[in-house]
Amino acid sequence: MRVEVNPKLLEWAIKRAGDRDTYLYERFPRLADWIRGEAQPTLKQLENFAKAAYVSVGYLFLRDPPEEKLPIPDLRTVGSRGVRRPSPDLLDVIYLCQRRQSWYQDYAESVGEEPRRFVGSAKLTNPAEQVAAEMRDQLGFKVEERRKFGTWEEALRQFIAQAEDAGVLVMVSGVVGSNSHRKLDPNEFRGFALADKLAPLVFINGADTKAAQMFTLAHELAHLWLGQSALSDVGASSARSEGDVESWCNRVAAEMLVPQAELHRQLGANEPIDAVPRLAKAFKVSTLVILRRLLDAAAISRKRFDLVYAAEVSRLTSIPRGSGGDYYATQPARLSRRFAKAVITSTLEGQTLYRDAFQMLGMSREKTFRQLGRELGVPL
């Protein structure tokens, strides 16, 4: 059965797909004919096209292209510079996290979890040092506690675990859902926060460097302390010309990870750049965060910072990444250990359908479901 489609909607879907346009024309040889109105696709062809373009097939039956807006405030704009149209990958990740958050809200209410009092507890007028100290106390991510870890990578895992223990759903993934073919672009966004009293959520773009992820987590947690949902691409290198909210969150994140007073004490009279590896080891943060704090402390100039920071990013990104690792070890980080454990527990208790659980967890087999449960310590 052939179906009539407004060519404008096909063009919209292609443009929306970004750099997948060449692939779409190769996958559907008559796509140009459909756009010119010289031929019509079958319903099956249109469904396949929609799937390949990552767009709902229902959109292609509208009269005019829809205006897709980000469902959360977009704080990626720096100064007067705009950002490009959100990609299908970004939109789908936000929608997926919103569905997960909505489910957890209902779950938290059903089991009587208390609201997270820290969500919305801060204001932009609060000093960054004060809020950073409150965050360290709430999470237990204190400098002296980090010294027991061998590396900052271990400290990052602990940081995530402490945020989860405090009630934050922390999801770290470099792909959309469980689709390894839909890799996220760290140049588009680094992370986002979805503020809620019962189910505060932070998503970190796992395609970004590990070195950047610690700062992203601290930055997004600062958004939760403000009680604001937001999409960000701000990293440790960002200048002070960001908007008020992003600048405040950056100051809080930097102070939380590396308190200024302690930095001065540790640095002493040493040459700042030479001291970077030692300081990174002392505070159990990445060298990128230390460079940012040296800039904040006026220990180095902005010009020198830019040069050294770029060189350090190049060095870190040149380090080969390991394999994806064991599925059952990495999946809780993608899903949020707190979220995954709640879904599995609720399903085994008969409160959630297996079908819905598999969809939220991105799996299709009960064997995988149960093995993940065992890894998370859920009684089976």
C-alpha positions, 0 to 999 in steps of 0.5 A, a space after each residue: 500500500 502506497 502512502 502520501 507523504 508531504 515532501 516537507 516532512 521527509 526533508 525535515 526528517 533528513 535535516 533532523 537526522 544530521 550527519 545521517 543524511 548520506 546514509 538515508 539516501 543510500 539506504 532508500 534509493 528512491 528517497 529523492 523521488 519521494 521528495 520530488 513527488 515522483 513516487 510514493 513509499 509503501 507504508 513499510 518503507 515509510 516505517 523503515 525510513 522513520 526508524 532509520 531517521 530516529 523519528 516517530 512515524 506519526 510525525 511523517 503524517 502531519 501537515 507541517 513539520 513539528 517544532 521540537 523543543 528541548 523539554 528542559 532549559 538549554 543553558 548551552 548558549 555561551 554569551 550571544 553564541 547560539 547552539 545548533 538544533 538538538 540532535 535526535 540522540 540528545 532528545 531521545 536520551 532526555 525523553 528516556 531519562 524523563 520516563 525513568 524519572 517518572 517511574 521512580 517518582 511513583 516507586 519512591 512514593 509507594 515505598 515511602 521514601 522521604 523527599 531529598 531536602 537538598 534539592 532546591 535548598 540553594 539560591 544564586 545569592 548563596 556564596 559558592 564556598 558555602 554551597 560547596 561545603 554543604 554538598 561535600 557534607 551531604 554526600 560525604 565527598 570530603 578531601 580527607 576521605 578521598 585520600 584513601 583512594 589510589 586514583 582519581 578514577 576510583 574517587 569518581 566511582 565513589 563520588 557517583 556511589 555517594 550521590 546515589 546513596 543520597 538519593 540521586 539517580 546518576 546515569 553515565 552512558 555514551 549511547 542512547 539507551 542500549 543502542 551502541 550504534 547511537 553514540 552521543 556527541 560530547 561536543 553537543 552536551 556534557 550532561 543534564 540535570 532533572 530536578 525533583 524532590 523524590 527522583 533527582 536525576 543526573 545524566 553524564 555523557 559517557 562519551 566524554 573523557 573520564 577526566 571531564 566526567 567528575 566536573 560534569 557530575 559536580 556541576 549538575 549536582 549544583 543544578 539540583 541544589 538550585 532545584 533547576 533542571 538544565 542541559 549543559 555543555 560547560 566544562 572545567 575550561 569554561 570562561 567566566 562569561 557564562 550566564 549567571 546560573 552556569 557560572 555559579 554552578 561552575 564555581 560551586 563544582 570547582 570549590 566542591 572538588 578542590 577547596 580554594 583555601 586547601 589548594 593554596 595550602 597544598 600549592 605553597 611556593 611551588 611552580 603551579 604547572 609543575 605541581 599539577 600532578 601532585 595536586 591531582 593526586 592529593 585531591 583525587 581529581 583530574 589534572 583538568 580540574 586542578 588547572 581550572 582551580 589554579 586559574 581561579 586562584 590567579 596562580 596562572 594566567 588565562 593565556 597560559 591556562 588555555 595552552 596547558 589545558 588544551 595540551 592536557 586534553 590532547 594527552 588524555 584523549 590520546 590514551 587508548 580506552 579500554 574495552 566496554 568491560 563486563 556487561 553486568 559491571 557497566 550496566 548499573 552505571 548506565 542505568 543508575 544502580 539505585 534505579 536498576 535495583 528499584 525496577 528489578 525489585 518492583 518487578 519481582 514483587 509483581 508491581 511492575 510488568 516484565 515488559 515495562 521493566 525490560 523496556 526501561 532497562 534496555 534488555 529483552 531476556 529474563 536471564 539477563 534481567 535476573 543476572 543483573 539483579 544478582 549483581 545488584 544484590 537483589 534477592 531472587 
